[in-house]
C-alpha cells in the first residue's frame, strides 16, 4: 500500500499535485528516487523551478522544516539547484521538439502531431 505524498511533513496538496503530474505518486516513490531526481521530474513536466521549493523538498525528505536550511548547506543546495536547471536546459536545447518557442511540452507535442496549428 502506498502512502500519500502529503504524509511527508512539508509537502502540501499543491506540491503533491505537481509531483503527481511528474509521475511521482507516493511518498515511498519520492523517497526512493530522492530529491534531485524528483525535482528534475518536477521541472521537466513544466512545473515552475524555484530554489526554495528545491531545498524545501530536500529538508522535507530529511524530516526537517524548510527554514532549517542555512549557511553553507543552503549555498551547497544553490549550486546543486543551478546545476540541475542547467542540465535540464541543455537537454531541452538538444531536443528542440521538447519545447517550442516557450510553449509547454504538451502543446509542442500536440502541435507536432497536427492537433494544434503551428504559429
CORMO-V376441 format. One record per residue. N is the residue number from 0. RES is the residue in one letter. OMEGA is omega in whole degrees, -180 to 180 (* if undefined). BURIAL is + if it has 16 or more other C-alpha atoms within 10 Angstrom, else -. Layout:
n:N res:RES omega:OMEGA burial:BURIAL
n:N res:RES omega:OMEGA burial:BURIAL
This chain:
n:0 res:X omega:-178 burial:-
n:1 res:X omega:-179 burial:-
n:2 res:X omega:179 burial:-
n:3 res:X omega:176 burial:-
n:4 res:X omega:-178 burial:+
n:5 res:X omega:175 burial:+
n:6 res:X omega:175 burial:-
n:7 res:X omega:-179 burial:+
n:8 res:X omega:-178 burial:+
n:9 res:X omega:177 burial:+
n:10 res:X omega:-179 burial:+
n:11 res:X omega:-177 burial:-
n:12 res:X omega:-178 burial:-
n:13 res:X omega:178 burial:-
n:14 res:X omega:178 burial:+
n:15 res:X omega:178 burial:+
n:16 res:X omega:178 burial:+
n:17 res:X omega:178 burial:+
n:18 res:X omega:177 burial:+
n:19 res:X omega:175 burial:-
n:20 res:X omega:-179 burial:-
n:21 res:X omega:178 burial:+
n:22 res:X omega:179 burial:-
n:23 res:X omega:-168 burial:+
n:24 res:X omega:-179 burial:+
n:25 res:X omega:178 burial:+
n:26 res:X omega:179 burial:+
n:27 res:X omega:180 burial:+
n:28 res:X omega:179 burial:-
n:29 res:X omega:179 burial:+
n:30 res:X omega:-177 burial:-
n:31 res:X omega:-177 burial:-
n:32 res:X omega:176 burial:-
n:33 res:X omega:-173 burial:-
n:34 res:X omega:-177 burial:+
n:35 res:X omega:-180 burial:+
n:36 res:X omega:179 burial:-
n:37 res:X omega:-179 burial:+
n:38 res:X omega:175 burial:+
n:39 res:X omega:178 burial:+
n:40 res:X omega:178 burial:+
n:41 res:X omega:-178 burial:+
n:42 res:X omega:-174 burial:+
n:43 res:X omega:177 burial:+
n:44 res:X omega:175 burial:+
n:45 res:X omega:174 burial:-
n:46 res:X omega:-178 burial:+
n:47 res:X omega:178 burial:-
n:48 res:X omega:178 burial:-
n:49 res:X omega:-179 burial:-
n:50 res:X omega:-179 burial:-
n:51 res:X omega:178 burial:+
n:52 res:X omega:180 burial:-
n:53 res:X omega:-177 burial:+
n:54 res:X omega:176 burial:+
n:55 res:X omega:176 burial:+
n:56 res:X omega:179 burial:+
n:57 res:X omega:178 burial:+
n:58 res:X omega:180 burial:+
n:59 res:X omega:180 burial:+
n:60 res:X omega:176 burial:+
n:61 res:X omega:-179 burial:-
n:62 res:X omega:-178 burial:-
n:63 res:X omega:176 burial:-
n:64 res:X omega:-176 burial:-
n:65 res:X omega:-176 burial:+
n:66 res:X omega:176 burial:-
n:67 res:X omega:-177 burial:-
n:68 res:X omega:-177 burial:+
n:69 res:X omega:169 burial:-
n:70 res:X omega:-176 burial:-
n:71 res:X omega:179 burial:-
n:72 res:X omega:180 burial:-
n:73 res:X omega:178 burial:-
n:74 res:X omega:178 burial:-
n:75 res:X omega:176 burial:-
n:76 res:X omega:179 burial:+
n:77 res:X omega:179 burial:+
n:78 res:X omega:-179 burial:-
n:79 res:X omega:179 burial:+
n:80 res:X omega:180 burial:+
n:81 res:X omega:179 burial:-
n:82 res:X omega:178 burial:-
n:83 res:X omega:178 burial:+
n:84 res:X omega:180 burial:+
n:85 res:X omega:179 burial:-
n:86 res:X omega:180 burial:-
n:87 res:X omega:179 burial:+
n:88 res:X omega:179 burial:-
n:89 res:X omega:179 burial:-
n:90 res:X omega:176 burial:-
n:91 res:X omega:-179 burial:-
n:92 res:X omega:177 burial:-
n:93 res:X omega:180 burial:-
n:94 res:X omega:-174 burial:-
n:95 res:X omega:179 burial:-
n:96 res:X omega:180 burial:-
n:97 res:X omega:177 burial:+
n:98 res:X omega:-178 burial:+
n:99 res:X omega:179 burial:+
n:100 res:X omega:176 burial:-
n:101 res:X omega:-180 burial:-
n:102 res:X omega:176 burial:-
n:103 res:X omega:-178 burial:-
n:104 res:X omega:-180 burial:+
n:105 res:X omega:178 burial:-
n:106 res:X omega:180 burial:+
n:107 res:X omega:179 burial:+
n:108 res:X omega:179 burial:+
n:109 res:X omega:177 burial:-
n:110 res:X omega:-178 burial:+
n:111 res:X omega:-180 burial:-
n:112 res:X omega:173 burial:-
n:113 res:X omega:180 burial:-
n:114 res:X omega:175 burial:-
n:115 res:X omega:-179 burial:-
n:116 res:X omega:177 burial:-
n:117 res:X omega:-179 burial:-
n:118 res:X omega:* burial:-
